[in-house]
């Protein structure tokens, strides 16, 4: 029960971290999760449970490595394979040796084998940590490809080296020749085992698909089961389970074969499940890091036999060795590697030194390092405690935090994102988003909602067509500014109508009260959308608009009080939603006509570009035509409610897809903010999308 409670607390912290990351995009998600773990460890109701190191390796490492290998761009990997392997194997071994001997030299109480194990654990980088940074840094395609390839392969090399170093520390015996032989056998046999199982999995899944036996449930369950089967099976026959998982992940292709709606639906669900699982596992590891830090720090910090300055000095030295070795290695590779066109070695220019620094800070330590440190056994062969276990975990945790902080704050300085998201790129991302939304809506069609959903899908198709015509737009910020101004024009017009209604003598007629209700609904929708847009714009330096929210709350409270009072006094007969809808539609038409007139006036001025005014005029004309074409009958409530529900569902799907695209690295946070603002603008008057 204690383990279950701990899991629930960790999952809750992971969910909270995904929410908090939206409000502090300048800070990477792993740092947020570490902070939450620290906070969680101080709560009195959190159970103190010791995790089994072997279980930790199977539960976290196997599925994460499988997914990383499976999702990597194979073409980009081949192009940067030599540099990636140089970092993944050569640098990993060099880091292991440099850290091991340096730590053992300045602190002899740490056995050399244990120090080498720490060096091996600090070899792997964490590409997930890089992709979850603030996205303010702009990496080139080559830099991103090298970092991902390195992260994939050095996981395997670092883990195998770590396992041999730990074995030497536990048994007290280490033969170089025997270790090298075992390493080669374990490496090659593990990779061969993974390839065989991967090909077998391809044949099984594709055969099930061809026979019509595949279902979404069986496919996802079997795929989730696969990495655990690979790792445990390889370890049973005493070969590298890590290499088996990586090799199988690289060769498996069953999710990219087959056609038809059922296959597409299954792939979409599987991708979503793996996305959630990946984020949850990575988040859980960093939460556990934060939870483990106080215990490791307390045991080491209060140990009278250990000087605290020595602990801090070891963290600083180890981080310096890791970062320095990486910078020198990357710079040497850039100097030695020949140019792809001239095949000549190139001098190290200022730009190439900057690239070396980007590649250095772009390789922080994270999930794999921490997971490996958790697997250090508590005792050695003689039955005594493993020497300096808490201190080694403490040092590794400190280095992880240092490298994450360096990546979080140095990458934006070295490779700043200078707002290169031009209109073509953001429009292409918008088109991709809308297409995915249409696919998701199409899967939710039932005989009952077919009519309204098809209308909404048609509106998305029209939006895609309009966006394709905007590919030539050169100033997306200018168009966005004009869109916000048109919302302000609508708001001011509706406020004027409310002022005129309130100026009439009491009591108001039924018509006036319905107009007032319609204006309040439209105004509330516009104000909500404007606040959402401003919140997205100020996401980096979040300042809540409390005064605006209080005014909106006060306005709603007054209106609600007035409605209750009038109904209690029976001053007006109760009205139906159909009548309210008719008044709302009429008021919306008047507001649209007002905006259209203003846009024509703007075209004659120099405040906005003519093409922006023309684009929005076209949108508002379509919205006006759609409103006028709506049935104006009192028995249309069910249809209208169904249509509104379908439109809200579409907007909800858009927002969820945007978040998925951010977490998968398909778009930056800046692009996500732009896409969300587009959704908010469209949802202010859902009829405008029809």
Secondary structure by P-SEA (a helix, b strand, c coil): caaaaaaaaaaaaaaaaaaaaaacccccaaaaaaaaaaaaaaccccccccccaaaaaaacaaaaaaaaaaaccaaaaaaaaaaaaaaacaaaaaaaaaaaaaaaaacccccaaaaaaaaaaaccccaaaaaaccccbbbcaaaaaaaaaaaaaaaaaaaaaaaaaaaaaaaccccaaaaaaaaaaaaaaaaaaaaaaaaaaaaaaaaaaaaccccaaaaaaaaaaaaaaaaaaaaaacccaaaaaaaaaaccccccccccaaaaaaaaaaaaaaaaaaaaaaaaaaaaaaaaaaaaaaaaaacccccaaaaaaaaaaaaaaaaaaaaaaaaaaaaacccccccccccccaaaaaaaaaaaacccccaaaaaaaaaccccccccccccaaaaaaaaaaaaaaaaaaaaaccccccccccccccaaaaaaaaaaaaaaaaaaaaaaccccaaaaaaaaaaaaaaaaaaaaaacccccaaaaaaaaaaaaaaaaaaaaaaaaaaaaccccccaaaaaaaaaaaaaaaaaaaaaaaaaaaaaccccccaaaaaaaaaaaaaaaaaaaaaaaaacccccccaaaaaaaaaaaaaaaaaaaaaaaaaaaacccccaaaaaaaaaaaaaaaaaaaaccccccaaaaaaaaaaaaaaaaaaaaaaaaaaaaaccccaaaaaaaaaaaaaaaccccccc
